[in-house]
Amino acid sequence: MATKKRTKDEWIAAAVEALAEGGVDAVRVERLARTLGVTKGSFYWHFTDRGTLLSTLVQGWEAGGTQDVIAQVDALGGDARARMRRLWEVTQGDRGLAAELALRDWARRDPEVAARVQRVDDARMGYVRALFVEMHPDADDIEARAMLLYSLLIGNYFIRARHGRRGRPRVLSEAIELLMAAQPS
């Protein structure tokens, strides 16, 4: 019987899927091997242990959900308003949401993961803050707007309110526009 081989990326993708479905406790070597249709030996070809896999998973989330998104937003250039609108477009949808939420839940119980989440939040807030710096001169105003935008980016998934004839996409778009509006005199 021929033995299937799986790549490191396939193991990581399976781990992310397991994390999204059942949290960090669902990321088990035996379960992943069954999912991938291979033996545990394939796992140890790529990782020394489960902890190494989990660390690699968090690193991938950090890079993919922060640096890659920022690079994608900046790639087309434009002023701060154009990049902010693009940031909104790039980050909307369910892409990676379940894994992000599971990772944040994991961070509540694991100080190392909590430190990584804080580093990601700091980097993301730093990027949003930098966009607002280009639009507004007041440091206090910038910080408040950056916090509101980041909260909207992360938290709008939890809000299931109806908006009548206006519709959710329109209300969210108007919220972004409101945050980007000129500072009142």
C-alpha positions in Angstrom: 0.0 0.0 0.0 1.5 3.4 -1.1 1.8 6.0 1.6 0.4 9.4 0.9 2.5 12.4 1.6 1.1 15.7 2.6 2.9 19.0 2.5 3.5 21.3 5.5 1.0 23.7 4.0 -1.6 21.0 3.9 -1.1 20.2 7.5 -1.3 23.9 8.5 -4.5 24.3 6.4 -6.1 21.3 8.1 -5.0 22.7 11.5 -6.6 26.1 10.7 -9.8 24.3 9.7 -9.8 22.3 12.9 -9.2 25.4 14.9 -12.1 27.2 13.2 -14.4 24.3 13.8 -13.6 23.3 17.3 -11.0 25.6 18.9 -7.5 24.8 19.8 -8.4 21.6 21.5 -9.6 20.3 18.2 -6.1 20.7 16.7 -4.9 17.1 17.4 -2.3 15.2 15.4 -4.3 12.0 15.2 -7.4 13.9 14.0 -5.5 15.9 11.4 -3.9 12.7 10.1 -7.3 11.1 9.7 -8.7 14.2 8.0 -5.7 14.2 5.6 -5.8 10.4 5.1 -2.2 9.8 6.2 -0.3 8.4 9.2 1.0 10.5 12.0 4.5 9.9 10.6 3.7 12.4 7.8 3.1 15.0 10.5 6.5 14.4 12.2 8.2 14.9 8.8 7.2 18.6 9.0 6.8 19.3 12.7 8.6 18.2 15.8 5.4 18.3 17.9 1.9 19.8 18.2 3.3 22.9 19.8 5.4 23.6 16.7 2.3 23.2 14.5 0.3 25.6 16.7 3.1 28.1 16.7 3.4 27.9 12.9 -0.4 28.3 12.7 -0.3 31.5 14.8 2.6 32.9 12.7 0.6 32.3 9.5 -2.4 34.0 10.9 -0.3 37.0 12.0 1.3 37.3 8.5 -1.8 36.5 6.5 -4.2 38.6 8.5 -2.0 41.6 8.9 1.1 42.0 6.7 -0.5 40.4 3.6 -3.6 42.5 4.0 -1.7 45.7 4.4 0.5 44.8 1.3 -2.6 44.1 -0.7 -4.3 47.4 0.3 -1.1 49.4 -0.4 -0.3 47.7 -3.7 -2.7 49.8 -5.7 -1.6 53.0 -4.0 -3.9 56.0 -3.6 -4.6 58.5 -0.9 -5.5 57.4 2.7 -9.3 57.5 1.9 -8.8 55.1 -1.1 -6.7 52.8 0.9 -9.1 52.8 3.8 -12.0 51.9 1.5 -9.9 49.1 0.0 -9.0 47.9 3.6 -12.7 47.7 4.3 -13.4 45.7 1.0 -10.4 43.3 1.6 -11.4 42.5 5.1 -15.1 41.9 4.7 -16.6 38.5 4.3 -16.2 35.3 6.2 -12.6 34.7 4.9 -10.8 33.4 8.0 -13.4 34.8 10.4 -14.0 31.5 12.3 -10.3 30.9 12.7 -9.7 34.5 13.9 -12.5 34.1 16.5 -11.2 30.7 17.7 -7.6 32.1 17.9 -8.9 35.1 20.0 -10.8 32.7 22.2 -7.6 30.6 22.6 -5.7 33.8 23.6 -8.0 34.3 26.6 -6.4 31.1 28.1 -2.8 31.2 26.7 -0.5 34.2 27.6 1.8 33.5 24.6 -1.1 33.6 22.1 -2.5 36.6 23.9 0.8 38.4 23.4 0.7 37.5 19.6 -2.9 38.7 19.3 -1.9 42.0 21.0 1.0 42.4 18.6 -1.4 41.8 15.7 -3.9 44.3 17.1 -1.1 46.8 17.6 0.1 46.4 14.0 -3.4 46.6 12.6 -4.3 49.7 14.7 -0.9 51.2 13.7 -1.8 50.9 10.1 -5.3 52.3 10.6 -3.9 55.1 12.7 -1.4 55.9 9.9 -4.2 56.3 7.4 -6.1 58.6 9.7 -2.9 60.7 10.3 -3.0 61.5 6.6 -6.6 62.8 7.0 -6.7 64.5 10.4 -4.4 66.7 12.3 -5.7 66.1 15.8 -4.0 63.2 17.7 -6.9 62.5 20.0 -9.3 62.5 17.0 -7.0 60.2 15.1 -6.9 57.7 18.0 -10.7 57.7 18.5 -11.4 57.3 14.8 -8.8 54.5 14.5 -10.3 52.6 17.4 -13.8 53.0 16.0 -12.8 51.8 12.5 -10.8 48.8 13.9 -13.7 47.9 16.2 -16.0 48.1 13.2 -13.7 45.9 11.1 -13.4 43.3 13.8 -16.8 43.5 15.5 -19.4 44.2 12.8 -19.7 40.4 12.3 -21.4 40.1 15.7 -24.1 42.6 15.0 -27.2 41.2 13.4 -29.4 44.3 13.5 -31.7 45.1 10.6 -31.4 48.4 9.0 -34.7 48.5 7.1 -34.7 49.8 3.6 -31.1 51.1 4.0 -29.6 47.7 4.1 -26.5 46.5 6.0 -24.0 47.1 3.2 -25.1 50.7 2.8 -25.1 51.4 6.5 -21.6 49.9 6.9 -20.3 52.0 3.9 -21.9 55.1 5.4 -20.2 54.4 8.7 -16.8 54.2 7.0 -17.5 57.4 5.2 -18.5 59.1 8.4 -15.3 58.0 10.1 -13.3 59.5 7.2 -15.2 62.7 7.1 -13.4 66.0 7.8 -13.0 66.9 11.4 -15.7 69.3 12.6 -14.5 72.8 13.2 
